[in-house]
Amino acid sequence: MEFDAVFVGAGHNALAAAIHLAAKGWSVGVFERDDTPGGAIRTADVTLPGFRHDLYATNLGLFAGSAFHTEYGEQLAKHGLAYAPAEHCFASPAPSGEWFGVSKDLDQTVARAAKLSKTDAARWQSMLEEFGSDAPHLFALLGSPMTAKSLAKTGWKAWRDKGTGWILETAKMLTSSPREFLEANFESETIRAAMAAWGMHLDFAPDIAGGALFPYLESMADQSFGMVIGQGGADTMIKAMVSLLESLGGTVRTNAEVVEIRKASGRADVIVLADGETVKARKAVIAGVMPQALVASLLKDGTGNASFDKAAMKFRHGPGTMMVHLAVSGLPDWAAGDELKQFLYVHLAPDLDMMGRAYSSALAGDLPAEPIVVVGQQTVIDPSRAPEGKHTLWLQVRALPAEIRGDAAGAIEARDWAAAAEPYADRVIDILERYAPGTKGKILGRHIETPMDLERRNPNLVGGDSIGGSHHLFQNFLFRPVPGWAKYRTPVHNLYMVGAATWPGGGAGAGSGFMLGKMLAGG
């Protein structure tokens, strides 16, 4: 078997690159070890029949707003892609009963902010106005390859449109911690916490430099555009991508684990499957794997470039994540008010100090006494995911240790996730119960995936790291995945990397896949 381009793994970035190449006339073959394509975008009935749970990623807003979607969205819709829009995006309650939430309706958001601080309400409005002119330049940066030519073009356009002062302020924001940015702009602890919680989605605790950008972008983008999830499940996106790719002549094979990438005379040209079958690549082998797996497993003697291989082996992963999926008879009765029932996300992370403690505990190897809990209420937006009158709850527990050394609360003695899973899930449910009394009595079914379960299901989720590696400044922008190799190339000719470990990192935005596809196809 022979193709122009051969892909190792069928994550959404690989599928995006494959679609673009196939549309440009390349023959492509995608080989996936799992029985389902999609990587960390997967939907399944894991609690009870008829309850559709997004096992990992659920928010498809980045994909819907991506450059890839702009080019291929109409075709994907013809192949079944459908969204469920969320007008009420995210909210954060505090133990005091205060809460703040962002809805697409600006008046609603501003009214909530005004109850907490009139100054903050005015600042929210002015920040949104600034976002209108800032966003094109910020998204241009995030959607551009990390090349000198591309960065110079993006920087020149921004300087010409906005001036030196804006460039300096943006650089300051890009290097600021969430706490520094939020304390400089808002006085309400509740509003700060609601925004800072987004930093925890990308390994940015409140005091980590470089973490201000995502809370700002997510908050302003949700205010401007709302959110979207997949109709019937996030896997609507993957099914549509596979269908489109196959209609273009591409091949997707599941249960086809790649165990080796062979290189002749320094050129990647053959992959070997677990059953011994070989597949030839005429132009490119594209690996959607973590850097360590590439150099230490798929390439039997590394790339041949000692500095690249050493840096790849030191690629740093973020803390682990735990998923607790619930089938429930009814939505939580939030103590802060029934209005919270309409939000897609409810973050149980009441203040910046609490988030910092949870993050520090995880890095020390301890189970946090109180972790960050992200509650997804997808069936509010998409009732088709559960039987009539019933709901799913998607509990994402952030900043956990991959290997357990202790318990910050001193209550769980287990030091392995197999034994700690149930008691720690109980702790998570207890936290939810504090914010929404009576939720325990509504639980019909529960499914737990620990950090180790995540890695077993998808080896790219190393230690339960759901973002494809830390996004701290030392490993982002020009330094992702390793310094000097931010353009998807590797030292092996015709061998490329794609996915969350490469620029622009984690999330369902298809950025690396589309940029790589355009680079290989010449546009």
KOLPAKOL-529791 format. One record per residue (C-alpha): y, z, x. Coordinates in steps of 0.05 Angstrom, whole numbers, padded with zeros to 5 digits, always signed. Each point is the difference from the previous one (the first is absolute). Layout:
// KOLPAKOL-529791
YZX
...
This chain:
// KOLPAKOL-529791
+00000+00000+00000
+00069-00018+00026
+00072+00010-00023
+00070-00011+00028
+00015+00074-00010
-00050+00058-00007
+00022+00068-00027
-00033+00066+00015
+00012+00041-00063
+00027-00017-00069
+00060+00045-00007
+00059-00026-00038
+00037-00020+00064
-00060-00041+00023
-00004-00033-00069
+00075-00016+00002
-00006-00034+00068
-00063-00036-00022
+00034-00026-00063
+00060-00027+00039
-00044-00033+00052
-00045-00031-00053
+00061-00026-00037
+00021-00033+00066
-00066-00035+00006
-00040+00048+00045
-00072+00016-00016
-00007+00076-00003
-00057+00049-00004
+00009+00074-00016
-00056+00049+00016
+00000+00070-00030
-00050+00057+00015
+00009+00032-00068
-00027-00025-00066
+00071-00010-00026
+00060-00033+00033
+00068+00034+00001
-00004+00055+00052
+00041+00059-00025
+00017-00035-00066
-00060+00014-00044
-00012+00021-00072
-00063+00030-00028
-00029+00045-00055
-00015+00060+00044
+00005+00057-00050
-00026-00024-00068
-00013-00069-00029
+00063-00034-00025
+00047+00040+00045
+00029-00049+00051
+00025+00035+00063
+00039-00031+00057
-00039+00031+00057
+00056-00003+00051
+00063-00042-00007
+00030-00006-00069
+00073-00021+00006
+00006-00076+00005
+00075-00002+00003
+00002-00022+00073
-00047-00057-00016
+00039-00022-00062
+00064-00002+00041
-00030-00032+00062
+00015-00067+00032
-00074-00018-00010
+00006+00013-00075
+00064-00041-00003
-00039-00060+00026
-00067+00011-00034
+00015+00044-00060
-00005-00055-00052
-00066-00024+00027
-00027+00072+00002
+00020+00010-00072
-00041-00061-00019
-00059+00034+00035
+00007+00064-00040
+00052+00043+00035
+00036+00043-00052
+00047+00059+00007
+00016+00061-00042
+00073+00019+00012
+00023+00072+00005
+00070+00016-00024
-00006+00073+00019
-00020+00001+00073
-00005+00068+00032
+00018+00072-00012
-00004+00066+00037
-00002+00068-00036
+00018+00065+00033
-00033+00067-00015
+00066+00023-00031
-00008-00052-00054
+00053-00046+00029
-00020-00072+00010
+00028-00067+00021
-00027-00068-00018
+00019-00072+00013
-00003-00049-00058
+00021-00073+00002
+00054+00017-00050
+00057+00024+00046
+00033+00042-00054
-00063+00041-00009
-00007+00012+00075
+00073+00018+00009
-00002+00048-00060
-00059+00037+00032
+00036+00003+00067
+00064+00026-00034
-00039+00059-00028
-00015+00020+00071
+00064-00021+00034
+00058-00042-00024
+00016-00017+00072
-00071-00025+00010
+00004-00042-00064
+00061-00035+00027
-00033-00009+00068
-00062-00030-00033
+00043-00053-00034
+00039-00017+00063
-00065-00003+00041
-00029-00049-00050
+00063-00043+00004
-00006-00001+00076
-00074-00017-00006
+00018-00064-00037
+00033-00029+00062
-00043+00036+00052
-00068-00018-00028
-00001-00073+00020
+00010+00018+00073
-00049+00058+00000
-00054-00041-00035
+00014-00058+00048
-00016+00047+00058
-00063+00026-00033
-00022-00070-00018
+00012-00032+00068
-00049-00004+00058
+00016+00044+00060
+00024-00056+00045
+00064-00002+00040
+00021-00064-00036
-00013+00029-00069
+00034+00067+00015
+00061-00035+00030
+00006-00044-00062
-00006+00059-00048
+00048+00042+00041
+00051-00055+00006
+00001-00013-00075
+00006+00074-00015
+00057+00009+00050
+00036-00062-00028
-00006+00025-00072
+00008+00075+00009
+00034+00012+00067
-00011+00046+00059
+00010+00064-00039
-00057-00016-00048
-00046-00018+00058
+00013+00067+00032
-00009+00039-00065
-00065-00037-00014
-00026+00014+00070
+00017+00073-00012
-00039+00000-00065
-00059-00036+00031
-00007+00055+00052
+00017+00060-00045
-00051+00048-00030
-00005+00006-00075
+00033+00068+00002
+00059-00024+00042
+00012-00059-00047
-00009+00039-00065
+00041+00061+00020
+00056-00047+00020
+00000-00033-00068
-00024+00049-00054
+00011+00074-00013
-00056+00012-00052
-00065+00023+00031
-00037-00031-00059
+00029-00069+00011
-00013+00005+00075
-00072+00019-00013
-00011-00056-00049
+00023-00051+00051
-00032+00033+00061
-00069-00002-00033
-00001-00075+00013
+00004+00013+00074
-00067+00036-00005
-00031-00065-00025
+00013-00030+00070
-00014+00059+00046
+00072+00023+00001
+00007+00075-00010
+00072+00022-00013
+00018+00011+00073
-00032-00062+00032
+00050-00048+00030
-00001-00069-00031
-00023+00025-00067
+00064-00009-00041
-00009-00074-00015
-00059+00002-00047
+00026+00055-00047
+00066-00038-00004
-00032-00068-00012
-00052+00024-00050
+00051+00040-00040
+00052-00055-00004
-00051-00056-00012
-00033+00039-00057
+00069+00014-00030
+00017-00074+00005
-00065-00033-00019
-00049+00052-00028
-00072+00001+00023
-00062-00040-00016
-00074+00013+00000
-00057-00048-00013
-00019-00014-00072
-00070+00029-00007
+00000+00025+00072
+00029-00016+00068
-00059-00046+00013
+00031-00052-00045
+00039-00019+00063
-00062-00008+00043
-00039-00038-00053
+00057-00049-00008
+00008-00009+00075
-00074-00014+00009
-00001-00048-00058
+00061-00038+00026
-00030-00003+00070
-00066-00027-00025
+00037-00052-00042
+00033-00023+00065
-00068-00009+00032
-00004+00067+00036
-00063+00041+00006
-00005+00075-00012
-00065+00035+00017
-00014+00073-00014
-00057+00043+00028
+00013-00040+00064
+00017+00049+00055
+00027-00029+00064
-00028+00037+00060
+00027-00042+00057
+00055-00049+00019
-00022-00044+00056
+00048-00033+00049
-00016-00057+00047
+00048-00011+00059
+00049+00050-00030
+00001-00034-00068
-00026+00032-00065
-00044-00051-00033
-00060+00033-00033
-00014+00060-00045
-00069+00032-00007
-00023+00031-00065
-00045+00061-00005
-00060-00045-00018
+00010-00041+00063
+00033-00060-00033
+00056-00031+00040
+00063-00033-00027
+00044-00044+00042
+00076+00000-00001
+00036-00063+00023
+00071+00027+00001
+00003+00074-00013
-00038+00065-00009
+00042+00049-00040
-00022+00073+00001
+00023+00047-00055
-00024+00062+00036
+00030+00059+00037
+00017-00011+00074
-00054+00047+00024
-00054-00036-00039
+00022-00067+00028
-00002+00018+00074
-00057+00051-00001
-00048-00030-00051
+00012-00072-00019
+00017-00023+00071
-00058+00025+00042
+00041+00003+00064
+00070+00007-00029
+00054-00052+00004
+00001-00004+00075
+00071+00027+00001
-00005+00072+00024
+00069+00022-00024
-00010-00029-00070
-00069+00032-00006
+00025+00068+00024
+00057-00001-00050
-00045-00023-00056
-00047+00058+00012
+00059+00048-00005
+00024-00029-00066
+00020+00062-00040
-00021+00011-00071
+00036+00041-00053
-00028+00061-00035
-00056-00007-00049
+00003-00011-00075
-00044+00027-00056
-00008-00033-00068
-00018+00038-00062
-00011-00045-00060
-00001+00032-00069
-00020-00026-00068
+00038+00042-00050
+00005+00008-00075
+00076+00002+00002
+00059-00003+00047
+00024+00064+00035
+00047+00043-00040
+00053+00007+00053
+00035+00067+00000
+00064-00034+00020
-00001-00040-00064
-00038-00055-00037
+00047-00052+00029
-00042+00002+00063
-00058-00031-00038
+00033-00068+00002
+00005-00005+00076
-00049-00040+00042
+00005+00049+00058
+00011+00074-00001
+00006+00031+00069
-00020+00073+00006
+00041+00013+00063
+00057+00046-00021
+00039+00006+00065
+00006-00027+00071
-00024+00063+00033
-00065+00000-00040
-00012-00073+00021
+00012+00019+00073
-00049+00058-00004
-00054-00043-00030
+00010-00054+00053
-00001+00051+00057
-00063+00032-00027
-00035-00067-00002
+00019-00018+00071
-00027+00068+00023
-00066-00015-00034
+00010+00049-00057
-00008-00013-00074
+00071+00009-00027
+00008+00060-00046
+00041-00046-00045
-00007-00074+00013
+00044-00056-00027
-00032-00024-00065
+00020-00068-00028
-00019-00005-00074
-00008-00071-00025
+00002-00008-00076
-00020-00073-00002
-00026+00000-00071
+00070+00016-00025
+00020-00069+00025
-00067-00035-00011
-00042+00031-00056
-00055-00052+00012
-00025+00042+00058
-00032+00053-00045
-00033+00005-00068
+00050+00007-00058
+00037+00066+00001
-00028+00019+00069
+00032-00005+00069
-00012-00003+00074
+00035+00043+00052
+00005-00024+00071
+00010+00059+00047
+00017-00020+00071
+00000+00060+00046
+00042-00014+00062
+00002+00028+00071
-00071+00027+00011
-00039+00008+00065
-00056-00049+00015
-00038+00056+00035
+00006+00070-00030
+00014+00057+00048
+00022+00051-00051
+00034+00014-00067
+00073+00020-00001
-00014+00039-00064
-00060+00037+00031
-00044-00013-00060
-00045-00059+00018
-00051+00014+00055
-00030-00070+00003
+00018-00040+00063
-00027-00067-00023
+00025-00043-00057
-00068-00005-00035
+00002+00075-00013
+00076+00006-00007
+00008-00056-00051
-00013+00039-00064
+00039+00063+00017
+00059-00039+00026
+00000-00044-00062
+00001+00064-00040
+00062+00021+00038
+00033-00066-00017
-00017+00008-00074
+00027+00071+00002
+00067-00027+00027
+00001-00051-00057
-00015+00055-00049
+00060+00040+00023
+00046-00058-00016
-00038-00021-00063
-00037+00059-00032
-00062-00020-00039
-00017-00062+00041
-00066+00030+00024
-00024+00002-00072
+00013-00075-00008
-00044-00022+00058
-00059-00042-00022
-00022-00025+00068
+00019+00008+00073
-00013-00043+00062
+00020+00023+00070
+00010-00043+00062
+00013+00041+00063
+00032-00029+00063
-00070-00011+00027
-00022-00035-00064
+00059-00047+00006
-00020-00018+00071
-00073-00010-00019
+00020-00047-00056
+00051-00036+00043
-00002+00008+00076
+00073-00020+00004
+00018+00067-00033
-00014+00039+00063
-00004+00074-00014
+00025-00014-00070
+00065-00031+00026
+00019-00044-00059
+00060-00034+00033
-00034-00035+00058
+00029+00042+00055
+00062+00043+00011
+00067-00034-00014
+00039+00046+00046
+00052-00036+00043
-00045-00003+00062
-00050-00042-00040
+00043-00041-00046
+00044-00062+00002
-00008-00032+00070
-00052+00052+00018
-00051-00016-00055
-00059-00001+00013
+00014+00007+00075
+00063-00013+00041
+00006-00073+00020
-00048-00025-00053
+00038+00004-00066
-00010-00075-00016
-00072+00004-00026
-00027-00031+00064
-00049+00033+00048
-00014-00014+00073
-00060-00042-00022
+00021-00071-00016
-00009-00018-00074
-00013+00073-00019
+00051+00033-00047
+00008+00066-00036
+00023+00010-00071
+00006+00059-00048
+00033+00068-00004
-00007+00014+00074
+00047-00058+00014
+00073-00011-00019
+00027+00016-00053
-00054+00052-00009
-00032+00032-00061
+00010-00015-00073
-00021-00057-00046
+00056-00049+00021
-00043-00054+00033
+00053-00003+00055
-00044-00007+00061
-00047-00049-00033
+00054-00047-00024
+00039+00003+00065
-00063-00014+00040
-00020-00056-00047
+00068-00034+00008
-00002+00009+00076
-00068-00033+00006
+00015-00056-00050
+00069-00014+00029
+00037+00021-00062
